[in-house]
Amino acid sequence: MLGSLEAEVLAALRELGEAPAREVRLALERRGIKVAYTTVATILSRLHDKHLVKRRRETCRGGERYVYRAGDIPEKYFANLLKGVVAMFGPSGVVHLNEEIAKLKPAEERELRRRLGLK
């Protein structure tokens, strides 16, 4: 599952297209989210480990850095997310989640998609 800050980092990265951690941190700051550079770098690394972002090395002043871009969210990630909901709340938890999503207004659904890093 994605934490709220992970979702915000992923959404910021999707808006940027491709960026190093420093630019992602600045994008978050423009959204009103103040977070340390090291926190953003750690989150991006974890998102990479989860196969939700891709990265490449780039030479810059003082050495090298990673430049990240959002990848397609693997179908297996959503399958695992639903398995987690079932494990925690049982099949009725999935039904309830579906019912709650169906109640969302279009703007709320767009915000949920944004927070999940979906378009």
N, CA, C and O atoms as CSV, one atom per row, in Angstrom:
chain,resi,resn,atom,element,x,y,z
A,1,MET,N,N,0.836,-1.177,0.000
A,1,MET,CA,C,0.000,0.000,0.000
A,1,MET,C,C,0.879,1.238,0.000
A,1,MET,O,O,2.010,1.212,0.486
A,2,LEU,N,N,0.348,2.323,-0.550
A,2,LEU,CA,C,1.067,3.584,-0.546
A,2,LEU,C,C,0.640,4.419,0.648
A,2,LEU,O,O,-0.546,4.519,0.964
A,3,GLY,N,N,1.621,5.014,1.302
A,3,GLY,CA,C,1.319,5.983,2.336
A,3,GLY,C,C,0.921,7.294,1.686
A,3,GLY,O,O,1.109,7.469,0.482
A,4,SER,N,N,0.377,8.212,2.459
A,4,SER,CA,C,-0.088,9.476,1.880
A,4,SER,C,C,1.056,10.280,1.282
A,4,SER,O,O,0.887,10.887,0.224
A,5,LEU,N,N,2.224,10.302,1.933
A,5,LEU,CA,C,3.354,11.047,1.393
A,5,LEU,C,C,3.903,10.364,0.138
A,5,LEU,O,O,4.313,11.039,-0.807
A,6,GLU,N,N,3.911,9.035,0.127
A,6,GLU,CA,C,4.331,8.319,-1.080
A,6,GLU,C,C,3.422,8.680,-2.257
A,6,GLU,O,O,3.895,8.901,-3.372
A,7,ALA,N,N,2.125,8.735,-1.998
A,7,ALA,CA,C,1.170,9.084,-3.049
A,7,ALA,C,C,1.400,10.510,-3.543
A,7,ALA,O,O,1.308,10.776,-4.741
A,8,GLU,N,N,1.697,11.421,-2.628
A,8,GLU,CA,C,1.971,12.811,-3.020
A,8,GLU,C,C,3.238,12.903,-3.861
A,8,GLU,O,O,3.271,13.623,-4.859
A,9,VAL,N,N,4.283,12.176,-3.461
A,9,VAL,CA,C,5.538,12.164,-4.224
A,9,VAL,C,C,5.288,11.599,-5.617
A,9,VAL,O,O,5.778,12.148,-6.604
A,10,LEU,N,N,4.538,10.520,-5.706
A,10,LEU,CA,C,4.239,9.908,-6.996
A,10,LEU,C,C,3.423,10.856,-7.876
A,10,LEU,O,O,3.682,10.963,-9.075
A,11,ALA,N,N,2.454,11.533,-7.297
A,11,ALA,CA,C,1.640,12.489,-8.059
A,11,ALA,C,C,2.496,13.653,-8.556
A,11,ALA,O,O,2.357,14.080,-9.702
A,12,ALA,N,N,3.383,14.169,-7.698
A,12,ALA,CA,C,4.268,15.262,-8.108
A,12,ALA,C,C,5.183,14.814,-9.241
A,12,ALA,O,O,5.415,15.567,-10.187
A,13,LEU,N,N,5.697,13.604,-9.152
A,13,LEU,CA,C,6.578,13.079,-10.190
A,13,LEU,C,C,5.822,12.909,-11.502
A,13,LEU,O,O,6.361,13.195,-12.571
A,14,ARG,N,N,4.593,12.449,-11.428
A,14,ARG,CA,C,3.791,12.311,-12.656
A,14,ARG,C,C,3.595,13.662,-13.325
A,14,ARG,O,O,3.642,13.755,-14.552
A,15,GLU,N,N,3.376,14.707,-12.540
A,15,GLU,CA,C,3.209,16.051,-13.107
A,15,GLU,C,C,4.507,16.544,-13.748
A,15,GLU,O,O,4.475,17.198,-14.790
A,16,LEU,N,N,5.640,16.234,-13.131
A,16,LEU,CA,C,6.933,16.679,-13.654
A,16,LEU,C,C,7.377,15.868,-14.871
A,16,LEU,O,O,8.117,16.367,-15.718
A,17,GLY,N,N,6.937,14.654,-14.951
A,17,GLY,CA,C,7.363,13.776,-16.032
A,17,GLY,C,C,8.620,13.014,-15.655
A,17,GLY,O,O,8.593,11.792,-15.505
A,18,GLU,N,N,9.716,13.735,-15.502
A,18,GLU,CA,C,10.989,13.136,-15.116
A,18,GLU,C,C,11.748,14.190,-14.321
A,18,GLU,O,O,11.823,15.349,-14.729
A,19,ALA,N,N,12.313,13.782,-13.178
A,19,ALA,CA,C,12.984,14.764,-12.327
A,19,ALA,C,C,13.846,14.087,-11.273
A,19,ALA,O,O,13.572,12.957,-10.868
A,20,PRO,N,N,14.895,14.787,-10.827
A,20,PRO,CA,C,15.666,14.295,-9.679
A,20,PRO,C,C,14.905,14.606,-8.386
A,20,PRO,O,O,13.932,15.361,-8.391
A,21,ALA,N,N,15.355,14.025,-7.302
A,21,ALA,CA,C,14.678,14.184,-6.006
A,21,ALA,C,C,14.526,15.656,-5.609
A,21,ALA,O,O,13.501,16.044,-5.049
A,22,ARG,N,N,15.532,16.466,-5.895
A,22,ARG,CA,C,15.488,17.881,-5.517
A,22,ARG,C,C,14.304,18.602,-6.180
A,22,ARG,O,O,13.620,19.398,-5.536
A,23,GLU,N,N,14.068,18.322,-7.459
A,23,GLU,CA,C,12.946,18.954,-8.160
A,23,GLU,C,C,11.605,18.433,-7.657
A,23,GLU,O,O,10.629,19.181,-7.595
A,24,VAL,N,N,11.558,17.164,-7.301
A,24,VAL,CA,C,10.324,16.605,-6.734
A,24,VAL,C,C,10.025,17.288,-5.409
A,24,VAL,O,O,8.873,17.620,-5.131
A,25,ARG,N,N,11.059,17.503,-4.579
A,25,ARG,CA,C,10.863,18.200,-3.308
A,25,ARG,C,C,10.333,19.613,-3.530
A,25,ARG,O,O,9.450,20.064,-2.801
A,26,LEU,N,N,10.862,20.312,-4.527
A,26,LEU,CA,C,10.379,21.662,-4.830
A,26,LEU,C,C,8.930,21.641,-5.308
A,26,LEU,O,O,8.148,22.528,-4.965
A,27,ALA,N,N,8.568,20.624,-6.104
A,27,ALA,CA,C,7.182,20.493,-6.568
A,27,ALA,C,C,6.243,20.253,-5.387
A,27,ALA,O,O,5.135,20.787,-5.349
A,28,LEU,N,N,6.691,19.450,-4.430
A,28,LEU,CA,C,5.880,19.217,-3.230
A,28,LEU,C,C,5.718,20.505,-2.434
A,28,LEU,O,O,4.639,20.796,-1.919
A,29,GLU,N,N,6.793,21.268,-2.339
A,29,GLU,CA,C,6.734,22.531,-1.600
A,29,GLU,C,C,5.736,23.488,-2.250
A,29,GLU,O,O,5.006,24.191,-1.551
A,30,ARG,N,N,5.701,23.519,-3.577
A,30,ARG,CA,C,4.734,24.371,-4.280
A,30,ARG,C,C,3.298,23.931,-3.983
A,30,ARG,O,O,2.370,24.737,-4.062
A,31,ARG,N,N,3.119,22.662,-3.644
A,31,ARG,CA,C,1.796,22.136,-3.278
A,31,ARG,C,C,1.476,22.380,-1.806
A,31,ARG,O,O,0.399,22.022,-1.329
A,32,GLY,N,N,2.421,22.992,-1.091
A,32,GLY,CA,C,2.216,23.248,0.328
A,32,GLY,C,C,2.700,22.133,1.231
A,32,GLY,O,O,2.376,22.115,2.419
A,33,ILE,N,N,3.473,21.200,0.689
A,33,ILE,CA,C,3.980,20.076,1.469
A,33,ILE,C,C,5.469,20.303,1.697
A,33,ILE,O,O,6.267,20.213,0.764
A,34,LYS,N,N,5.834,20.595,2.923
A,34,LYS,CA,C,7.239,20.827,3.254
A,34,LYS,C,C,7.829,19.544,3.812
A,34,LYS,O,O,7.363,18.999,4.812
A,35,VAL,N,N,8.864,19.085,3.134
A,35,VAL,CA,C,9.496,17.829,3.515
A,35,VAL,C,C,10.981,17.931,3.154
A,35,VAL,O,O,11.348,18.615,2.199
A,36,ALA,N,N,11.815,17.257,3.913
A,36,ALA,CA,C,13.260,17.297,3.693
A,36,ALA,C,C,13.637,16.573,2.406
A,36,ALA,O,O,12.967,15.632,1.982
A,37,TYR,N,N,14.720,17.031,1.801
A,37,TYR,CA,C,15.240,16.391,0.590
A,37,TYR,C,C,15.510,14.908,0.838
A,37,TYR,O,O,15.176,14.066,0.004
A,38,THR,N,N,16.112,14.592,1.977
A,38,THR,CA,C,16.455,13.198,2.267
A,38,THR,C,C,15.204,12.321,2.352
A,38,THR,O,O,15.236,11.150,1.973
A,39,THR,N,N,14.120,12.882,2.842
A,39,THR,CA,C,12.859,12.138,2.918
A,39,THR,C,C,12.340,11.834,1.525
A,39,THR,O,O,11.901,10.717,1.250
A,40,VAL,N,N,12.389,12.834,0.638
A,40,VAL,CA,C,11.929,12.635,-0.740
A,40,VAL,C,C,12.802,11.597,-1.434
A,40,VAL,O,O,12.289,10.722,-2.131
A,41,ALA,N,N,14.128,11.686,-1.247
A,41,ALA,CA,C,15.040,10.725,-1.871
A,41,ALA,C,C,14.752,9.304,-1.379
A,41,ALA,O,O,14.778,8.354,-2.160
A,42,THR,N,N,14.482,9.170,-0.093
A,42,THR,CA,C,14.164,7.851,0.469
A,42,THR,C,C,12.851,7.316,-0.098
A,42,THR,O,O,12.761,6.142,-0.454
A,43,ILE,N,N,11.846,8.164,-0.180
A,43,ILE,CA,C,10.547,7.740,-0.709
A,43,ILE,C,C,10.679,7.324,-2.169
A,43,ILE,O,O,10.110,6.314,-2.580
A,44,LEU,N,N,11.429,8.099,-2.957
A,44,LEU,CA,C,11.627,7.744,-4.361
A,44,LEU,C,C,12.337,6.396,-4.492
A,44,LEU,O,O,12.002,5.590,-5.360
A,45,SER,N,N,13.312,6.165,-3.629
A,45,SER,CA,C,14.019,4.881,-3.641
A,45,SER,C,C,13.064,3.733,-3.299
A,45,SER,O,O,13.119,2.671,-3.919
A,46,ARG,N,N,12.201,3.946,-2.324
A,46,ARG,CA,C,11.222,2.912,-1.954
A,46,ARG,C,C,10.207,2.671,-3.064
A,46,ARG,O,O,9.814,1.533,-3.318
A,47,LEU,N,N,9.784,3.749,-3.725
A,47,LEU,CA,C,8.865,3.598,-4.851
A,47,LEU,C,C,9.544,2.838,-5.990
A,47,LEU,O,O,8.898,2.069,-6.702
A,48,HIS,N,N,10.834,3.056,-6.157
A,48,HIS,CA,C,11.598,2.300,-7.159
A,48,HIS,C,C,11.634,0.817,-6.779
A,48,HIS,O,O,11.445,-0.050,-7.633
A,49,ASP,N,N,11.875,0.532,-5.505
A,49,ASP,CA,C,11.897,-0.857,-5.033
A,49,ASP,C,C,10.543,-1.547,-5.239
A,49,ASP,O,O,10.481,-2.759,-5.441
A,50,LYS,N,N,9.456,-0.756,-5.184
A,50,LYS,CA,C,8.106,-1.293,-5.391
A,50,LYS,C,C,7.745,-1.348,-6.876
A,50,LYS,O,O,6.635,-1.743,-7.231
A,51,HIS,N,N,8.681,-0.954,-7.743
A,51,HIS,CA,C,8.486,-0.939,-9.196
A,51,HIS,C,C,7.416,0.053,-9.635
A,51,HIS,O,O,6.751,-0.157,-10.649
A,52,LEU,N,N,7.247,1.137,-8.873
A,52,LEU,CA,C,6.268,2.159,-9.228
A,52,LEU,C,C,6.920,3.340,-9.934
A,52,LEU,O,O,6.233,4.111,-10.603
A,53,VAL,N,N,8.230,3.495,-9.798
A,53,VAL,CA,C,8.968,4.520,-10.544
A,53,VAL,C,C,10.200,3.869,-11.163
A,53,VAL,O,O,10.696,2.848,-10.687
A,54,LYS,N,N,10.669,4.482,-12.220
A,54,LYS,CA,C,11.903,4.040,-12.875
A,54,LYS,C,C,12.934,5.132,-12.658
A,54,LYS,O,O,12.582,6.285,-12.411
A,55,ARG,N,N,14.208,4.768,-12.749
A,55,ARG,CA,C,15.250,5.766,-12.557
A,55,ARG,C,C,16.437,5.481,-13.462
A,55,ARG,O,O,16.668,4.354,-13.900
A,56,ARG,N,N,17.176,6.546,-13.721
A,56,ARG,CA,C,18.407,6.425,-14.487
A,56,ARG,C,C,19.442,7.325,-13.817
A,56,ARG,O,O,19.094,8.302,-13.153
A,57,ARG,N,N,20.710,6.987,-13.999
A,57,ARG,CA,C,21.791,7.798,-13.443
A,57,ARG,C,C,22.105,8.934,-14.409
A,57,ARG,O,O,22.014,8.793,-15.629
A,58,GLU,N,N,22.475,10.057,-13.818
A,58,GLU,CA,C,22.820,11.230,-14.609
A,58,GLU,C,C,24.020,11.908,-13.955
A,58,GLU,O,O,24.078,12.034,-12.732
A,59,THR,N,N,24.968,12.340,-14.765
A,59,THR,CA,C,26.116,13.062,-14.246
A,59,THR,C,C,25.695,14.497,-13.965
A,59,THR,O,O,25.019,15.130,-14.777
A,60,CYS,N,N,26.099,14.995,-12.821
A,60,CYS,CA,C,25.794,16.375,-12.454
A,60,CYS,C,C,26.993,16.958,-11.720
A,60,CYS,O,O,27.982,16.266,-11.479
A,61,ARG,N,N,26.898,18.227,-11.370
A,61,ARG,CA,C,27.990,18.832,-10.603
A,61,ARG,C,C,28.214,18.042,-9.335
A,61,ARG,O,O,27.279,17.778,-8.579
A,62,GLY,N,N,29.435,17.674,-9.112
A,62,GLY,CA,C,29.754,16.963,-7.885
A,62,GLY,C,C,29.555,15.465,-7.941
A,62,GLY,O,O,29.746,14.792,-6.928
A,63,GLY,N,N,29.181,14.915,-9.082
A,63,GLY,CA,C,29.049,13.465,-9.152
A,63,GLY,C,C,27.891,12.998,-10.000
A,63,GLY,O,O,27.708,13.451,-11.130
A,64,GLU,N,N,27.109,12.085,-9.447
A,64,GLU,CA,C,25.973,11.511,-10.153
A,64,GLU,C,C,24.724,11.616,-9.291
A,64,GLU,O,O,24.798,11.772,-8.072
A,65,ARG,N,N,23.586,11.528,-9.946
A,65,ARG,CA,C,22.307,11.516,-9.236
A,65,ARG,C,C,21.341,10.658,-10.033
A,65,ARG,O,O,21.572,10.344,-11.200
A,66,TYR,N,N,20.264,10.292,-9.379
A,66,TYR,CA,C,19.205,9.566,-10.060
A,66,TYR,C,C,18.175,10.566,-10.568
A,66,TYR,O,O,17.864,11.558,-9.909
A,67,VAL,N,N,17.659,10.281,-11.751
A,67,VAL,CA,C,16.533,11.026,-12.302
A,67,VAL,C,C,15.394,10.017,-12.401
A,67,VAL,O,O,15.547,8.953,-13.001
A,68,TYR,N,N,14.260,10.355,-11.812
A,68,TYR,CA,C,13.126,9.439,-11.691
A,68,TYR,C,C,12.015,9.800,-12.660
A,68,TYR,O,O,11.853,10.956,-13.051
A,69,ARG,N,N,11.254,8.783,-13.037
A,69,ARG,CA,C,10.018,9.006,-13.781
A,69,ARG,C,C,9.016,7.946,-13.329
A,69,ARG,O,O,9.381,6.817,-13.001
A,70,ALA,N,N,7.771,8.334,-13.323
A,70,ALA,CA,C,6.732,7.407,-12.883
A,70,ALA,C,C,6.554,6.315,-13.921
A,70,ALA,O,O,6.505,6.582,-15.121
A,71,GLY,N,N,6.459,5.104,-13.454
A,71,GLY,CA,C,6.184,3.978,-14.338
A,71,GLY,C,C,4.701,3.674,-14.305
A,71,GLY,O,O,3.938,4.298,-13.567
A,72,ASP,N,N,4.311,2.721,-15.103
A,72,ASP,CA,C,2.932,2.261,-15.038
A,72,ASP,C,C,2.771,1.468,-13.754
A,72,ASP,O,O,3.635,0.667,-13.397
A,73,ILE,N,N,1.679,1.690,-13.070
A,73,ILE,CA,C,1.445,0.949,-11.842
A,73,ILE,C,C,1.071,-0.477,-12.230
A,73,ILE,O,O,0.069,-0.704,-12.908
A,74,PRO,N,N,1.877,-1.422,-11.801
A,74,PRO,CA,C,1.617,-2.811,-12.206
A,74,PRO,C,C,0.273,-3.312,-11.693
A,74,PRO,O,O,-0.155,-2.991,-10.584
A,75,GLU,N,N,-0.366,-4.095,-12.522
A,75,GLU,CA,C,-1.653,-4.691,-12.151
A,75,GLU,C,C,-1.508,-5.508,-10.870
A,75,GLU,O,O,-2.422,-5.552,-10.047
A,76,LYS,N,N,-0.349,-6.157,-10.706
A,76,LYS,CA,C,-0.149,-6.983,-9.520
A,76,LYS,C,C,-0.133,-6.133,-8.245
A,76,LYS,O,O,-0.450,-6.633,-7.165
A,77,TYR,N,N,0.233,-4.851,-8.364
A,77,TYR,CA,C,0.223,-3.976,-7.193
A,77,TYR,C,C,-1.202,-3.805,-6.687
A,77,TYR,O,O,-1.455,-3.888,-5.485
A,78,PHE,N,N,-2.132,-3.568,-7.610
A,78,PHE,CA,C,-3.534,-3.423,-7.202
A,78,PHE,C,C,-4.099,-4.743,-6.688
A,78,PHE,O,O,-4.909,-4.758,-5.762
A,79,ALA,N,N,-3.673,-5.846,-7.288
A,79,ALA,CA,C,-4.125,-7.154,-6.811
A,79,ALA,C,C,-3.652,-7.371,-5.375
A,79,ALA,O,O,-4.415,-7.850,-4.535
A,80,ASN,N,N,-2.404,-7.023,-5.094
A,80,ASN,CA,C,-1.880,-7.156,-3.732
A,80,ASN,C,C,-2.591,-6.215,-2.771
A,80,ASN,O,O,-2.828,-6.570,-1.616
A,81,LEU,N,N,-2.931,-5.027,-3.236
A,81,LEU,CA,C,-3.658,-4.069,-2.406
A,81,LEU,C,C,-5.017,-4.649,-2.009
A,81,LEU,O,O,-5.418,-4.576,-0.847
A,82,LEU,N,N,-5.719,-5.225,-2.987
A,82,LEU,CA,C,-7.021,-5.826,-2.679
A,82,LEU,C,C,-6.876,-7.038,-1.770
A,82,LEU,O,O,-7.719,-7.262,-0.902
A,83,LYS,N,N,-5.819,-7.820,-1.956
A,83,LYS,CA,C,-5.583,-8.947,-1.054
A,83,LYS,C,C,-5.371,-8.448,0.370
A,83,LYS,O,O,-5.810,-9.080,1.330
A,84,GLY,N,N,-4.691,-7.304,0.499
A,84,GLY,CA,C,-4.487,-6.706,1.819
A,84,GLY,C,C,-5.796,-6.278,2.456
A,84,GLY,O,O,-6.005,-6.476,3.653
A,85,VAL,N,N,-6.683,-5.688,1.652
A,85,VAL,CA,C,-8.001,-5.283,2.159
A,85,VAL,C,C,-8.783,-6.515,2.601
A,85,VAL,O,O,-9.411,-6.509,3.660
A,86,VAL,N,N,-8.746,-7.574,1.790
A,86,VAL,CA,C,-9.460,-8.807,2.140
A,86,VAL,C,C,-8.875,-9.406,3.411
A,86,VAL,O,O,-9.617,-9.847,4.289
A,87,ALA,N,N,-7.537,-9.426,3.516
A,87,ALA,CA,C,-6.897,-9.999,4.703
A,87,ALA,C,C,-7.261,-9.233,5.968
A,87,ALA,O,O,-7.452,-9.823,7.031
A,88,MET,N,N,-7.354,-7.915,5.840
A,88,MET,CA,C,-7.650,-7.101,7.027
A,88,MET,C,C,-9.133,-7.057,7.374
A,88,MET,O,O,-9.504,-7.099,8.547
A,89,PHE,N,N,-9.988,-6.971,6.339
A,89,PHE,CA,C,-11.410,-6.716,6.589
A,89,PHE,C,C,-12.335,-7.793,6.054
A,89,PHE,O,O,-13.546,-7.721,6.263
A,90,GLY,N,N,-11.794,-8.788,5.369
A,90,GLY,CA,C,-12.632,-9.833,4.796
A,90,GLY,C,C,-13.276,-9.369,3.501
A,90,GLY,O,O,-13.133,-8.209,3.115
A,91,PRO,N,N,-13.984,-10.268,2.828
A,91,PRO,CA,C,-14.629,-9.919,1.560
A,91,PRO,C,C,-15.598,-8.742,1.696
A,91,PRO,O,O,-15.771,-7.965,0.758
A,92,SER,N,N,-16.216,-8.618,2.846
A,92,SER,CA,C,-17.156,-7.502,3.023
A,92,SER,C,C,-16.423,-6.158,2.991
A,92,SER,O,O,-17.020,-5.132,2.664
A,93,GLY,N,N,-15.129,-6.163,3.330
A,93,GLY,CA,C,-14.338,-4.923,3.251
A,93,GLY,C,C,-14.203,-4.442,1.820
A,93,GLY,O,O,-14.254,-3.239,1.563
A,94,VAL,N,N,-14.033,-5.365,0.885
A,94,VAL,CA,C,-13.941,-5.003,-0.530
A,94,VAL,C,C,-15.283,-4.450,-1.010
A,94,VAL,O,O,-15.327,-3.454,-1.732
A,95,VAL,N,N,-16.368,-5.096,-0.608
A,95,VAL,CA,C,-17.701,-4.620,-0.982
A,95,VAL,C,C,-17.914,-3.209,-0.452
A,95,VAL,O,O,-18.383,-2.330,-1.175
A,96,HIS,N,N,-17.570,-2.998,0.805
A,96,HIS,CA,C,-17.733,-1.675,1.409
A,96,HIS,C,C,-16.863,-0.639,0.688
A,96,HIS,O,O,-17.326,0.467,0.408
A,97,LEU,N,N,-15.612,-0.986,0.386
A,97,LEU,CA,C,-14.723,-0.074,-0.334
A,97,LEU,C,C,-15.326,0.302,-1.680
A,97,LEU,O,O,-15.329,1.475,-2.053
A,98,ASN,N,N,-15.827,-0.668,-2.400
A,98,ASN,CA,C,-16.459,-0.422,-3.699
A,98,ASN,C,C,-17.671,0.496,-3.562
A,98,ASN,O,O,-17.865,1.395,-4.380
A,99,GLU,N,N,-18.480,0.274,-2.536
A,99,GLU,CA,C,-19.659,1.115,-2.309
A,99,GLU,C,C,-19.248,2.556,-2.009
A,99,GLU,O,O,-19.874,3.499,-2.492
A,100,GLU,N,N,-18.195,2.722,-1.210
A,100,GLU,CA,C,-17.737,4.067,-0.861
A,100,GLU,C,C,-17.163,4.796,-2.077
A,100,GLU,O,O,-17.384,5.996,-2.242
A,101,ILE,N,N,-16.442,4.092,-2.911
A,101,ILE,CA,C,-15.893,4.703,-4.132
A,101,ILE,C,C,-17.027,5.126,-5.061
A,101,ILE,O,O,-16.954,6.177,-5.699
A,102,ALA,N,N,-18.076,4.307,-5.136
A,102,ALA,CA,C,-19.220,4.629,-5.994
A,102,ALA,C,C,-19.939,5.904,-5.533
A,102,ALA,O,O,-20.588,6.566,-6.343
A,103,LYS,N,N,-19.833,6.254,-4.261
A,103,LYS,CA,C,-20.488,7.451,-3.718
A,103,LYS,C,C,-19.718,8.742,-3.995
A,103,LYS,O,O,-20.253,9.835,-3.809
A,104,LEU,N,N,-18.470,8.623,-4.434
A,104,LEU,CA,C,-17.637,9.808,-4.621
A,104,LEU,C,C,-18.168,10.701,-5.731
A,104,LEU,O,O,-18.671,10.227,-6.750
A,105,LYS,N,N,-18.045,12.001,-5.509
A,105,LYS,CA,C,-18.346,12.975,-6.549
A,105,LYS,C,C,-17.188,12.936,-7.542
A,105,LYS,O,O,-16.094,12.500,-7.181
A,106,PRO,N,N,-17.397,13.379,-8.785
A,106,PRO,CA,C,-16.313,13.337,-9.776
A,106,PRO,C,C,-15.029,14.024,-9.308
A,106,PRO,O,O,-13.937,13.513,-9.559
A,107,ALA,N,N,-15.137,15.154,-8.645
A,107,ALA,CA,C,-13.934,15.856,-8.164
A,107,ALA,C,C,-13.218,15.047,-7.081
A,107,ALA,O,O,-11.989,15.035,-7.020
A,108,GLU,N,N,-13.987,14.377,-6.236
A,108,GLU,CA,C,-13.391,13.545,-5.196
A,108,GLU,C,C,-12.697,12.324,-5.806
A,108,GLU,O,O,-11.634,11.902,-5.349
A,109,GLU,N,N,-13.314,11.775,-6.835
A,109,GLU,CA,C,-12.697,10.622,-7.503
A,109,GLU,C,C,-11.397,11.041,-8.187
A,109,GLU,O,O,-10.408,10.309,-8.143
A,110,ARG,N,N,-11.396,12.221,-8.822
A,110,ARG,CA,C,-10.162,12.720,-9.448
A,110,ARG,C,C,-9.073,12.912,-8.400
A,110,ARG,O,O,-7.914,12.576,-8.644
A,111,GLU,N,N,-9.433,13.449,-7.242
A,111,GLU,CA,C,-8.452,13.655,-6.174
A,111,GLU,C,C,-7.917,12.320,-5.663
A,111,GLU,O,O,-6.721,12.194,-5.397
A,112,LEU,N,N,-8.775,11.339,-5.526
A,112,LEU,CA,C,-8.343,10.007,-5.105
A,112,LEU,C,C,-7.384,9.419,-6.130
A,112,LEU,O,O,-6.345,8.865,-5.772
A,113,ARG,N,N,-7.735,9.542,-7.398
A,113,ARG,CA,C,-6.848,9.045,-8.453
A,113,ARG,C,C,-5.502,9.766,-8.419
A,113,ARG,O,O,-4.454,9.146,-8.598
A,114,ARG,N,N,-5.539,11.078,-8.189
A,114,ARG,CA,C,-4.295,11.853,-8.115
A,114,ARG,C,C,-3.439,11.366,-6.957
A,114,ARG,O,O,-2.232,11.177,-7.106
A,115,ARG,N,N,-4.060,11.165,-5.812
A,115,ARG,CA,C,-3.321,10.712,-4.637
A,115,ARG,C,C,-2.753,9.300,-4.805
A,115,ARG,O,O,-1.721,8.965,-4.222
A,116,LEU,N,N,-3.429,8.485,-5.600
A,116,LEU,CA,C,-2.939,7.139,-5.867
A,116,LEU,C,C,-1.916,7.122,-6.993
A,116,LEU,O,O,-1.324,6.087,-7.299
A,117,GLY,N,N,-1.719,8.289,-7.605
A,117,GLY,CA,C,-0.753,8.368,-8.694
A,117,GLY,C,C,-1.316,7.886,-10.021
A,117,GLY,O,O,-0.563,7.541,-10.931
A,118,LEU,N,N,-2.628,7.862,-10.129
A,118,LEU,CA,C,-3.292,7.464,-11.372
A,118,LEU,C,C,-3.740,8.714,-12.100
A,118,LEU,O,O,-3.825,9.791,-11.511
A,119,LYS,N,N,-4.021,8.568,-13.365
A,119,LYS,CA,C,-4.471,9.753,-14.127
A,119,LYS,C,C,-5.958,9.868,-14.123
A,119,LYS,O,O,-6.507,10.799,-14.712
